[in-house]
């Protein structure tokens, strides 16, 4: 993320289009396995949210479409195609765990030079090899997950840390660079976004911006404030992704 008095730039946006997933990873950093009921968000509302966001910022390095499992959204090809037409978006990524194979309409959208597929690469997902074959044959750009370990962020319960510990954690955390758009609301950090969506953290304490309620003439200032004036999040006291010591606990990645 970057800003000065004239420019609001977001490096990366995680764009959650559904909380439905084909997996239920117990250590999901995004807290997806905690959902009791799952949602598939309406395409028109999703794209209207993107339009309001684009009106308020100058440029976005990349928008990464994800879930849950993004391929469970029935209008995914249209969402991808619409994002690719946004001039302020540098590239559009599709993140998938590889359990659902793409159809021809999705592959056609992904052939755009601004599009990339990010395969999580879980070792026990049998379709990963099929995905790679299909993407190669279709000429679609892709990356596969290489990490052998996940970071154990722990449960969502309160840790009761002090403010200086939370500030230190936030300053070191990579996920403060992962701006997340979920159901019309913009957040720092996907874990924060999902914790709010699940009712664990009240929206008013999340530091997020409601794209649907905020007036368009003040939206830019609210987004800038969220990105550049935040010292830590309420969610930081419910997360161990970065411990106050600066260490991380690693576990075997999801299978």
NUBA-926478 format. One record per atom (N, C-alpha, C): x, y, z. Coordinates in steps of 0.2 Angstrom, whole numbers, plus 5000, padded with zeros to 4 digits. Atoms other than C-alpha are relative to their C-alpha. Example, Ala and Ser with C-alpha at 12.3 -4.5 7.8 and 13.67 -1.06 7.14 Angstrom:
2
500449945000 506249785039 500450065000 499649944999 506849955036 499650055003 
This chain:
255
500449945000 500050005000 500450065000 499649935000 500650184997 499550064999 500549945000 499950354999 500550065001 499849944998 500450534998 499450055000 500649955000 499350694998 499649994994 500450005007 498750654980 499849934998 500150075003 498850464978 499849955005 500250064996 497950314986 500149944996 499950065004 498650154980 500049945005 500150074996 498249974986 500449954996 499650055003 499449844982 499649934998 500350065001 498349694984 499350005003 500750004997 496449664987 499849925000 500350065000 495749494992 499350015000 500749995001 494049494985 499649935001 500350064998 492949364994 499350004997 500750005003 491449314983 499549955002 500450054996 490849164993 500449985006 499750034994 491149095010 499949924999 500150085001 490648915003 500749984998 499350045002 492148795002 499949935000 500050075001 492448624997 500449965005 499650034995 493648595011 499850045007 500149984993 493648625030 500650005004 499450004997 495348665035 500050025008 500049984993 495548665054 500450065002 499549944998 496948795054 499950064995 500149955006 496148905040 500150075003 499849944998 496949075043 499450054999 500649965001 495349155036 499449995004 500650024996 494249075048 499449974997 500550025004 493248995034 499749945003 500350064998 492948835043 499650015006 500549984995 492048925057 499350024998 500749985003 490548975046 499549945002 500650044999 488948895052 499649994993 500349995006 488048955036 500450034995 499649975005 488848995020 499650044995 500449955005 488449135007 500450004993 499849985006 488649164989 499850074998 500249935001 488649344986 499850024993 500349995006 487649424972 500550044995 499549975005 488749474956 499950075000 500249935001 487849644954 500350045006 499749964994 488249694972 500750005000 499250015000 490049624971 500350064995 499749965005 490349724955 499950085002 500149934998 489549884962 500450025006 499549984995 490649874977 500750024997 499449995003 492149864966 500050074997 500049945003 491550014956 500050065005 499949944995 491350124972 500750005002 499350004997 493050064978 500550044994 499649975005 493850114961 499950074999 500149925001 493050284961 500450035006 499749974994 493950314978 500750005000 499350015000 495650254974 500350024993 499749985006 496950294961 500249944996 499850065003 497650124957 500049945005 499950064996 497649944963 500449954996 499550045003 499049824960 499749944997 500350065002 498049664959 499349995005 500650034997 496249594964 500049935000 499950084999 496349414970 499349985002 500650024999 494649334968 500049935004 500050064995 494349204982 499449985004 500550024996 493249114994 500250005007 500350075003 492948995002 500449984994 499850025007 493148914985 499750044995 500349955004 492849044972 499749964994 500450035005 492348914959 499349975002 500750024998 490748874969 499650064998 500449955002 490149044963 499849994993 500250025006 489049014948 500150054994 499949955004 489449184940 500750025000 499349995000 491349174942 500350034993 499749975007 491749204923 499850074999 500249935001 490749364923 500350045004 499649964996 491549424938 500750014998 499349995002 493249394932 500150054994 500049965006 492849474915 499950075002 500249934998 492149634923 500650035004 499549974997 493649654934 500650014995 499549995005 494849634919 499950064996 500249945004 493949784911 500250065004 499949944996 494349894926 500750034999 499449985002 495750004920 500550025006 499649994994 496350044938 500349945003 499850064997 496649864942 500649974995 499450025003 498449804937 499949924997 500150075002 498049614937 499549975004 500650044996 496649494942 500249935001 499850074998 497049334951 499449965002 500550054998 495949184954 500449955005 499750054995 496449084970 499549945001 500550064999 495748904971 500449955003 499750064997 496148754981 500149944995 499950055005 496048654965 499549945000 500550065000 494548534970 499550004995 500549995005 493348604957 500450024993 499749985007 493948604938 499650054997 500349945004 493648754927 499649984994 500350015006 492448754913 500250054995 499849975006 492648824896 499950085001 500149934999 491848994900 500550035005 499549974995 493049024915 500750004997 499450005003 494548974905 500150054994 500049955005 494049094891 500150075003 499849944996 494049234904 500750015002 499450004997 495649184911 500650004995 499549995005 496549194895 500350074999 499849935000 496649374897 500750015002 499349994997 498449444899 500150025007 500049974993 498049524915 499849955005 500350054995 497349364923 500549955002 499650054998 498249234933 499649955005 500350054995 497749074943 500549985005 499650024994 498449034960 499749945003 500250064998 498348854964 500349995007 499750004993 498548824983 500449945000 499550065000 499348654979 500049955006 500050044994 498748554994 500249934997 499750065003 499648384992 499449944999 500550055000 498048274994 499450024995 500549985005 496948374981 500249974994 499950035006 496848254966 500050044994 500149965006 496348384954 500650054998 499549955001 497948494956 500349984993 499650025006 498848394942 499650024994 500549995005 497248404931 500050084998 500049935000 497148594934 500650034996 499449975004 498948624928 500049984993 500050035007 498748514912 499550054996 500549965003 497148614908 500350074999 499849935001 497948784911 500650014995 499550005005 499448744901 499749994993 500350015006 498448684887 499650064997 500449955001 497348834888 500450074999 499649945000 498848954889 499850055005 500249964995 498249024905 500650015005 499549994995 499549104917 499849975007 500250034993 499649014934 500649995005 499550014995 500648994950 499849945005 500250054996 500648844962 500350015007 499749994993 500848854981 500649965002 499450044998 502548804987 500149995007 499950004993 502448825006 499849935002 500150064997 502648665015 499750005007 500349994994 502048735031 499550065000 500549944999 500648855037 500250035007 499949974994 500748975051 499449995005 500650014996 499648925066 499850075003 500349944997 498649085070 499649995006 500450014994 497748995084 499250014999 500749995000 495949015089 499850075000 500349935000 494849175089 499950035006 500249974994 494749195107 500550065002 499649954998 495449345116 500649985003 499450014997 497249355121 500250055006 499949944995 497149515132 500750025000 499449975000 498749585126 500050075001 499949934999 499449755129 500050044994 500049965006 499349895117 500750004996 499350005003 501249905114 500149934996 499950075003 501249715110 499650004994 500550005006 499749735098 500350044994 499749955005 500649885089 500649964997 499450045003 502249775087 499849954996 500250065005 501349625080 499750034994 500349975006 500349735068 500650034995 499549975004 501949825062 500449954996 499650055003 502749655058 499649954995 500450055003 501249565051 499950014992 500149995007 501149535032 499350014998 500750005002 499249525032 499750075001 500249935000 499149715036 500050024993 500049985007 499549725017 499549964996 500550045004 498149605012 499350035002 500749974999 496649725011 499549954997 500550055001 495049625010 499350034999 500749975001 493349665002 499649945001 500550064999 491949555009 499350035002 500749984999 490149585007 499950085001 500149935000 490249775004 500550045005 499649974995 491549805017 500749994999 499350005001 493349845016 500450005006 499750014994 494549785029 500849994999 499350035000 496449765033 499949935003 499950074998 496749575034 499449964999 500550055002 495649435028 499749975007 500250034994 495549365046 499550055004 500449954997 494849525052 499350014997 500649995004 493549535038 499649945002 500450064998 492949355042 499850005007 500249994993 492949385061 499450055000 500649955000 491749535058 499449964997 500550035004 490749435045 499649955005 500350054996 490449295058 499850035007 500349974994 489949415072 500550005006 499550004994 491549395083 500250075002 499849934999 492049575081 499550054997 500549955003 490849715079 500350044995 499749965006 491049815063 500350065002 499849944997 491249975073 500750005003 499350014997 492849905081 500549974995 499650045005 493549825065 500550054997 499649955004 494349985058 499849994992 500250015007 493449935041 499650064998 500449955003 492550045029 499449974996 500650025003 490750015023 499950034993 500049975007 490850045004 499250024998 500749995002 488950035003 499650065004 500349944996 488550165017 500350065000 499649945000 489950285016 499950044994 500149965006 489650435005 500650004996 499550015005 490650434989 500550065001 499549944999 491450604993 500450005006 499650014994 492150545010 500349935000 499850075001 492550365004 500850005000 499249995001 494350414999 500350015006 499749994994 494750485015 499949955005 500150054996 494050345025 500449944998 499650065002 494950215015 500850025002 499349984998 496650315017 500150005007 499950014993 496350325035 500149935003 500050074998 496050145037 500749974998 499450035003 497650105026 500650025004 499449974998 498850225034 500050035007 500049984993 498350275051 499849955005 500150064995 497950105059 500649985003 499450034996 499150055073 499949935002 500150075000 498349885076 499249995000 500750025000 496649795075 499849975006 500350044994 495449725088 500249934998 499950075002 495749565078 500749975002 499350024999 497649565082 500049975007 500050034993 497149515100 499649945000 500350065001 496249365093 500449964995 499650035005 497749305082 500749995002 499350014998 499449225084 500449994993 499650005006 500049245066 500750035001 499349974997 501449355073 499950005007 500049994993 501749335091 500350065002 499749934998 502249485102 500849995000 499250015000 504049405102 500250014992 499850005007 504049415083 500049934996 499950075003 504049225081 499349984997 500650035003 502849115072 500049935001 500150084999 502148935076 499849974993 500150045007 502248825060 499749935001 500350075000 501148675057 500049984993 500150035007 500948555042 499450044997 500549965004 499948645028 499449955000 500650035001 498148595025 500149944995 500050055004 497848425017 499349984997 
